């Protein structure tokens, strides 16, 4: 979460977009299988259901906002939350 923003900071970007990964159901198993074949471990449990994905996505958005602030590029950051993050629970984003 830090490597990419840190690498682009010297380029003085006008806008930095960030969107959490949003894998759809059938793709999770396909990607997990391929990763296992490559010997890569993935944490696919965040895609198990809507609630776990929302927790993951909100955490990603908040982490990127914090990192951008630490790197002094927050004014250029554009968070791109998925519309499905809307729920009956209020999440502090931005």
N, C-alpha and C positions, 0 to 999 in steps of 0.2 A: 504494500500500500504506500510505501514511502519511496521506493526506488524510481518509479516512473515520474512522479511530480518533481523529485529532486533532480533527475536527469534533464527535464525540460525547463526547469527554472532559469538556467543561464540563457535560454533562447528568448526570454521575456515574452511569453505567449500572451496574445490578446484575450484568448478564452481557453479554458481547460474544462472539458466535459468529463463527467464521471457518471456512470450508470452501473448499478449492481448487476451481476450475472443473473439472468432470468431464463433458466433452462426449463423447457416444457417436459412434461411427464415421460414420454417415450424416449426422449433423448438422454435422460439421466442414466438409465441402465446401459445404453449404447456407449456413452462416454466412459462410464465406470468400467465396463468390460474392456474397452480399448486401453484405458489407463492401466488396468491390471496387467494386460499383455505387455505393456511397456515397463512394468515394474514401478508405476507411479501410484501413490496412495492419494485418494481423493476423499473429501468429507462431503459426501452426497446427502447426508442426513438433513442438511439445511433445505433440501428440496423435497422432503418427505410429505409436507402438507403446507397449506397456505399460511398457517400461523408460524411455522418454523422459518419459512421463506421470508415472511414479513420481518421477523426478528433479525434475520441475517441481513436483509436489505437495508433496514433502518440503521443497523450497526455499521454497515459499509458506508452509507451516506454520512453518518456522523463522524466516522473515523477519517474519511477523506476531507471533510470540512476542517477537522482539527489539524491534520497534516498540512493542508494548504495554509492554515493560519500560522503554523510553526515555520513554514518555508516562505512566508510573506507573499503568497500568491493567491490568498483567499479572495481578493477583489476580482480576480479573473476566473474563479471557479464557478462553473454552472453545473449544479447537481441535477440529474435527470431521473427523478423517481418515477417508477412505473405507476400508472393510475390504479393498479390493483392494490397498492399499499393502503388505499383508503379503507378504513375499517371503523367499527364502532369505538375502537380505542384510539385515543389521541397520542401521536408520537411526536416528540419535539425534533423537528428537522429544520435547520437553518435558524 
